[in-house]
Amino acid sequence: MDMGVIKDVWDIFWDSVNLILGLPKRQKRHLSVALNDIATLLDNIREKFKGRVVPRREAYELIGIINVADKLAQPFKEKYPELAQVFDLQLPMIGKMMRDVDFFIDEKPRYSLHSSYDTKDAQFPAYVKGKIDEACEELERAAGIISSHSKRFKLEGKKLNS
């Protein structure tokens, strides 16, 4: 996935509006691709966190999605509430978790909240592992929901050609 994700966010939004409004089912294939790209992005972030690497490029892409997540969720709220919740609740929560995990990996405070942590404390590594694992689980959960809906829309788009 490239830096074009932020532009693609608007494509997802309009594709989802078209989907909800009942426009041609071929739009579902485009929506499927866009959702799959987001799920892949989340998986890439999770893999980097597991390797104790700060996913800087991916974080910027995810921030672009989080900034418009409330708009992305709107078209899905009625027919696909689970997917809407990912955009409404999970992605913003993941953004906050990423901020903290970045600190725990780098051990460089970025916010006043982080200055209260003692990185020399013997408990710090265990705490860090717990925070990273928690973020990875949330990333995996969100990617799974998005990916399953991506597959659903792909199948519905194929039915049009049948």
C-alpha positions as a Markdown table, in Angstrom:
| # | Residue | x | y | z |
|---|---|---|---|---|
| 1 | Met | 0.0 | 0.0 | 0.0 |
| 2 | Asp | 1.4 | 3.4 | -0.8 |
| 3 | Met | 0.8 | 6.9 | 0.4 |
| 4 | Gly | -2.2 | 7.1 | -1.8 |
| 5 | Val | -4.3 | 5.7 | 1.1 |
| 6 | Ile | -5.4 | 9.1 | 2.2 |
| 7 | Lys | -6.9 | 9.8 | -1.2 |
| 8 | Asp | -8.4 | 6.3 | -1.2 |
| 9 | Val | -10.2 | 7.1 | 2.0 |
| 10 | Trp | -12.5 | 9.3 | 0.0 |
| 11 | Asp | -12.9 | 6.6 | -2.6 |
| 12 | Ile | -14.0 | 4.2 | 0.2 |
| 13 | Phe | -16.5 | 6.8 | 1.5 |
| 14 | Trp | -18.1 | 7.4 | -1.9 |
| 15 | Asp | -18.1 | 3.7 | -2.8 |
| 16 | Ser | -19.8 | 2.9 | 0.5 |
| 17 | Val | -22.4 | 5.7 | -0.1 |
| 18 | Asn | -23.0 | 4.2 | -3.5 |
| 19 | Leu | -23.3 | 0.7 | -1.9 |
| 20 | Ile | -25.8 | 1.8 | 0.7 |
| 21 | Leu | -27.8 | 3.8 | -1.9 |
| 22 | Gly | -28.1 | 0.7 | -4.0 |
| 23 | Leu | -26.0 | 1.8 | -7.0 |
| 24 | Pro | -24.4 | -0.9 | -9.2 |
| 25 | Lys | -23.0 | -3.9 | -7.4 |
| 26 | Arg | -19.7 | -3.5 | -9.3 |
| 27 | Gln | -19.0 | -0.7 | -6.9 |
| 28 | Lys | -18.8 | -3.4 | -4.2 |
| 29 | Arg | -15.7 | -4.8 | -5.9 |
| 30 | His | -14.0 | -1.4 | -5.6 |
| 31 | Leu | -15.1 | -1.2 | -1.9 |
| 32 | Ser | -13.7 | -4.6 | -1.4 |
| 33 | Val | -10.3 | -3.6 | -2.7 |
| 34 | Ala | -10.2 | -0.5 | -0.5 |
| 35 | Leu | -11.2 | -2.3 | 2.6 |
| 36 | Asn | -8.7 | -5.0 | 1.9 |
| 37 | Asp | -6.0 | -2.3 | 1.6 |
| 38 | Ile | -7.0 | -1.0 | 5.1 |
| 39 | Ala | -6.9 | -4.5 | 6.5 |
| 40 | Thr | -3.5 | -5.0 | 5.0 |
| 41 | Leu | -2.3 | -1.8 | 6.5 |
| 42 | Leu | -3.4 | -2.9 | 9.9 |
| 43 | Asp | -1.7 | -6.2 | 9.5 |
| 44 | Asn | 1.5 | -4.5 | 8.5 |
| 45 | Ile | 1.4 | -2.3 | 11.6 |
| 46 | Arg | 0.8 | -5.3 | 13.8 |
| 47 | Glu | 3.8 | -7.2 | 12.3 |
| 48 | Lys | 6.1 | -4.2 | 12.9 |
| 49 | Phe | 4.9 | -3.9 | 16.5 |
| 50 | Lys | 5.6 | -7.6 | 17.0 |
| 51 | Gly | 9.1 | -7.0 | 15.7 |
| 52 | Arg | 9.5 | -4.0 | 18.1 |
| 53 | Val | 9.7 | -1.6 | 15.1 |
| 54 | Val | 7.8 | 1.7 | 15.1 |
| 55 | Pro | 5.7 | 1.8 | 11.9 |
| 56 | Arg | 6.2 | 5.4 | 10.9 |
| 57 | Arg | 5.0 | 5.3 | 7.3 |
| 58 | Glu | 2.0 | 3.1 | 8.1 |
| 59 | Ala | 1.1 | 5.3 | 11.0 |
| 60 | Tyr | 0.8 | 8.4 | 8.8 |
| 61 | Glu | -1.5 | 6.4 | 6.4 |
| 62 | Leu | -3.6 | 5.2 | 9.4 |
| 63 | Ile | -3.9 | 8.7 | 10.7 |
| 64 | Gly | -5.4 | 9.8 | 7.4 |
| 65 | Ile | -8.0 | 7.1 | 7.7 |
| 66 | Ile | -8.7 | 7.9 | 11.4 |
| 67 | Asn | -9.2 | 11.6 | 10.6 |
| 68 | Val | -12.2 | 10.7 | 8.4 |
| 69 | Ala | -13.2 | 7.5 | 10.2 |
| 70 | Asp | -16.5 | 9.0 | 11.4 |
| 71 | Lys | -17.5 | 9.9 | 7.8 |
| 72 | Leu | -16.4 | 6.4 | 6.7 |
| 73 | Ala | -18.6 | 4.8 | 9.3 |
| 74 | Gln | -21.8 | 6.6 | 8.4 |
| 75 | Pro | -22.8 | 4.6 | 5.3 |
| 76 | Phe | -22.3 | 1.3 | 7.1 |
| 77 | Lys | -24.2 | 2.0 | 10.3 |
| 78 | Glu | -27.5 | 0.6 | 9.2 |
| 79 | Lys | -26.6 | -2.5 | 7.3 |
| 80 | Tyr | -23.1 | -3.3 | 8.6 |
| 81 | Pro | -22.9 | -2.0 | 12.2 |
| 82 | Glu | -19.9 | -4.1 | 13.0 |
| 83 | Leu | -17.9 | -2.5 | 10.2 |
| 84 | Ala | -19.1 | 0.9 | 11.3 |
| 85 | Gln | -17.9 | 0.3 | 14.8 |
| 86 | Val | -14.4 | -0.5 | 13.5 |
| 87 | Phe | -14.3 | 3.0 | 11.9 |
| 88 | Asp | -16.1 | 4.8 | 14.7 |
| 89 | Leu | -14.5 | 3.2 | 17.8 |
| 90 | Gln | -11.7 | 0.8 | 17.1 |
| 91 | Leu | -9.5 | 2.8 | 14.7 |
| 92 | Pro | -9.4 | 5.9 | 16.9 |
| 93 | Met | -8.6 | 3.6 | 19.9 |
| 94 | Ile | -5.9 | 1.9 | 17.9 |
| 95 | Gly | -4.5 | 5.3 | 17.1 |
| 96 | Lys | -4.2 | 6.1 | 20.8 |
| 97 | Met | -2.7 | 2.7 | 21.5 |
| 98 | Met | -0.1 | 3.2 | 18.7 |
| 99 | Arg | 1.0 | 6.5 | 20.2 |
| 100 | Asp | 1.7 | 4.7 | 23.5 |
| 101 | Val | 3.3 | 1.7 | 21.9 |
| 102 | Asp | 5.6 | 4.0 | 19.9 |
| 103 | Phe | 6.8 | 5.4 | 23.2 |
| 104 | Phe | 7.3 | 2.0 | 24.7 |
| 105 | Ile | 9.4 | 0.9 | 21.7 |
| 106 | Asp | 11.5 | 4.1 | 21.4 |
| 107 | Glu | 11.5 | 4.9 | 25.1 |
| 108 | Lys | 11.4 | 8.6 | 24.1 |
| 109 | Pro | 8.6 | 10.6 | 25.7 |
| 110 | Arg | 6.4 | 12.4 | 23.1 |
| 111 | Tyr | 3.7 | 13.6 | 25.4 |
| 112 | Ser | 3.6 | 14.8 | 29.0 |
| 113 | Leu | 1.8 | 11.6 | 30.0 |
| 114 | His | 4.9 | 9.6 | 29.0 |
| 115 | Ser | 7.3 | 11.5 | 31.2 |
| 116 | Ser | 5.7 | 9.8 | 34.3 |
| 117 | Tyr | 7.0 | 6.3 | 33.2 |
| 118 | Asp | 10.3 | 5.1 | 34.6 |
| 119 | Thr | 12.0 | 3.2 | 31.8 |
| 120 | Lys | 14.7 | 2.0 | 34.2 |
| 121 | Asp | 12.2 | 0.2 | 36.4 |
| 122 | Ala | 12.5 | -3.6 | 36.4 |
| 123 | Gln | 8.8 | -3.9 | 35.6 |
| 124 | Phe | 8.9 | -1.7 | 32.5 |
| 125 | Pro | 9.8 | -4.4 | 30.0 |
| 126 | Ala | 6.9 | -6.6 | 31.1 |
| 127 | Tyr | 4.5 | -3.6 | 31.0 |
| 128 | Val | 5.8 | -2.7 | 27.5 |
| 129 | Lys | 5.2 | -6.3 | 26.3 |
| 130 | Gly | 1.7 | -6.2 | 27.6 |
| 131 | Lys | 0.9 | -2.9 | 25.9 |
| 132 | Ile | 2.4 | -4.1 | 22.6 |
| 133 | Asp | 0.4 | -7.4 | 22.8 |
| 134 | Glu | -2.8 | -5.5 | 23.6 |
| 135 | Ala | -2.3 | -3.2 | 20.6 |
| 136 | Cys | -1.5 | -6.2 | 18.3 |
| 137 | Glu | -4.7 | -8.0 | 19.4 |
| 138 | Glu | -6.8 | -4.9 | 18.7 |
| 139 | Leu | -5.1 | -4.4 | 15.3 |
| 140 | Glu | -5.8 | -8.1 | 14.5 |
| 141 | Arg | -9.4 | -7.9 | 15.6 |
| 142 | Ala | -10.0 | -4.7 | 13.5 |
| 143 | Ala | -8.2 | -6.1 | 10.4 |
| 144 | Gly | -10.2 | -9.3 | 10.7 |
| 145 | Ile | -13.6 | -7.5 | 10.7 |
| 146 | Ile | -12.5 | -5.3 | 7.8 |
| 147 | Ser | -11.1 | -8.2 | 5.8 |
| 148 | Ser | -14.3 | -10.3 | 6.3 |
| 149 | His | -16.4 | -7.4 | 5.0 |
| 150 | Ser | -14.0 | -7.0 | 2.1 |
| 151 | Lys | -14.5 | -10.6 | 1.1 |
| 152 | Arg | -18.3 | -10.2 | 1.5 |
| 153 | Phe | -18.3 | -7.2 | -0.9 |
| 154 | Lys | -16.0 | -9.0 | -3.3 |
| 155 | Leu | -18.4 | -12.0 | -3.5 |
| 156 | Glu | -21.4 | -9.7 | -3.9 |
| 157 | Gly | -19.6 | -7.9 | -6.7 |
| 158 | Lys | -18.9 | -11.2 | -8.5 |
| 159 | Lys | -22.6 | -12.2 | -8.3 |
| 160 | Leu | -23.3 | -9.2 | -10.7 |
| 161 | Asn | -21.1 | -10.9 | -13.4 |
| 162 | Ser | -22.9 | -14.3 | -12.9 |
